[in-house]
Amino acid sequence: MASRIKDFKKNRQKLADLEEKLKRALADYDNLEKRILGQREALSNLAKIEILDKFIAVLDDLERAEKHLRNKGLSMAVSQFRAVLTSEGVREVKAKGEIFDPETMDCVGMVEGEKNLVINPVQKGYLLNGRVIRPAKVEVGQGKKMIS
Amino acid sequence: MSKIIGIDLGTTNSCVAVMEGGKPKVIPTAEGENLIPSVVEPVKKLVGRVAKRQQILNPDNTVYSIKRLMGRKIDDPMVKKAQEMVSYEIVKGKEEMAVALIGGKEYTPQEISARILQKAKSDAEAYLGEKVEQAVITVPAYFDDAQRQATKQAGEIAGLKVERIINEPTAASLAYGLDKKKNETVAVYDLGGGTFDVSVLEIGDGVFEVKATNGDTFLGGDDFDQEIINFIAQEFKKEQGIDLKKDKQALQRIRDAAEKAKIELSSATETEINQPFITQGKDGNPLHLTMKLTRAKLEELVDELIQQTMKPVKECLKDAKIGPSDIDEVVLVGGQTRMPKIQALVKEYFGKEPNKSVNPDEVVAIGAAVQGGVLAGEVSDILLLDVTPLTLGVETLGGVRTPLIERNSTVPTSKSQIFSTASDSQSQVEINVLQGERPMAVDNKSLGRFILDGIPPAPRGIPQIEVAFDIDSNGILNVSAKDKATNKEQKITIKNATHLTEEEVEQMKKEAEKHAEEDKTKKEMADARNQADALMISAEKTLKEGGDKVKKEDKEKIEAEIKKVKEILSKDEVKKEEIEKAANNLSEELQKVGAAMYAAQQSDQPAGDQPQNTAADKNSGETATEKEKAGEDKSKAEEGEVVE
């Protein structure tokens, strides 16, 4: 009899353990499902950002070429490239003359000019649906130095 | 029970991970990166990437490398060195401790670190969707009591109960599961962004003991980047006579390009650095930076830096009173250890392959998460789920293996797919259950077969046979086939579908690899045959349905092509290209008829010759190459055509 009671107790404990494990597994799964649902868009955005970042580096070079060569055909091709990016939801970070914002800009230097304003955009920055593909690299005004 | 996160609180970067479903997972930041730069602007409350971006603009108020001050007094030599290096002010705080002076206010290293930990906490909460209140934080093995205490306080300020402080090399070993082995001596080589550490640990019964540590607190991946930048600038100056380092904009571009090249050369042996319009020549013409950098050249550039790491390694072994051959396992930590030359050097010195499969930027955080999982009781609680070691599938038309359940699927699982018949009025189908990785049915192991009969007569492709695979948690596979029209069903139960010995699985995988090339050819052959067969049947159908709308000579041409395809398919020895060629010819003829039938429909005239030929010519023009190849077969067919 005593051994039966012991068995019973052991089994009851095992049942409780298993129930706990099952609940945990179901909860983990449930959470995972919710997160996947919530992050699906974010993930597809991230995947897009990765590839857009590479394309944008090429656009930089094309724009530099455009600036130097002043070729009409090249300009057309560049603006087509830009139009495609825009249609995918890519927006340029407004930098010149704006107040420096570390969320979308990366300060690479200080120059003469009004304090905290972007004086000289060094490299354009881009956003995809509000997420930074890459920040705008900018030089920021250091303000007039007071002589004490 | 809430999760315990693992945090690698680094000098340059920090990283957070957590155990999920028994596996460690790195938690991405709100910015979508796996690492948090250990940079804080306490006045505007900026942390991580955002703080780093405004560092140049705001050098006095931006705190970085705070770990160098952690729990140290102001007269500590390390603090003196840091003072020379950083751009913010370091002053004496309470009890002679070093603190950062920002905007007239003193911030202890604990407070600054707490900002980073707070971000780690809130990113983890956003990711997990639940409150996080406990953490395991890592520190260098050489941290003394005061430094460990300070790290713990930082956690508490951030609202985290620090369940344990563990050593970084211990965490790295945990990430590789080295604690499960018995009595081993482990060397951990950690080359991060700004510091180098080497440690020797002894593991016995899950207990880690640090035997010795050494390192160079001012040597890291950033120094490697600098060497590349110098080289690029020098080369450009030699060629063009212009110093790019004086041009801030150009320098920024070289900096990015140098880091990119360094990363690429870890996997490639050569990379190209292309920066068009980098600057202007003296004549005002644009100049481009374009150069090749080989892995060998990179290794030459940074050779001195790499050799510098070996001195602390030797010292460390000396302190531990052991030789290189006494080390059982070597673990690589830090992004710079991705460099093949470093891996080779470490391998050569210790005489064994280092552990490097876990991302070296994340390995410490992952180990901390594993420790967190153990503390939360989660790791021992994992329900071990079985996986199917090999792919399960059925045989389909042409002896092709069609997979239903891919290998490494976690069981229990089930999958179903609709199949059909291969010929008209077929009354039964045979289901051949296959296990293995080879694309052709015969090369796989047949687990069993059965027949589903009584399918009502119908043209091929019309009946719907649902084949369902179901593996329960005991590895028992149930396969059923059901005719959707009659609901007639047949099934088979196969025991031990997932239970193969490891050797069997390895053997089958090896076979698959060995035969990959020839299997591909066979599969392509079968596909080509199936396609040609399907095309032939569709051509016959078109002729039948088209009736007298198809001109007699067209009909004859198509019939001739069908015959050719049939002949080729009936041969045993035939090349894939031959089948494709015949099928192509047939397809072209068929398209002409199709076009003609449409033209006939649109025009009032009964099937005028002119439009038909125009369509045909257009078609043949587009597929000129194929036509050339098929010249011999085509010449006969073209005789009847009007050529413009």
Interface residues (C-beta under 8 A of the other chain):
Chain A: K21 R24 A25 D28 N31 L32 K34 R35 A42 L46 I49 D61 R64 A65 K67 H68 F100 P102 E103 M105 D106 C107 V108 G109 M110 N116 V122 Q123 R131 V132 P135 K137 E139 V140
Chain B: E20 G21 E31 G32 L46 V50 A51 R53 Q54 Q55 I56 L57 N58 Y127 L128 G129 E130 K248 Q249 Q252 R253 N274 P276 F277 P286 D381 L383
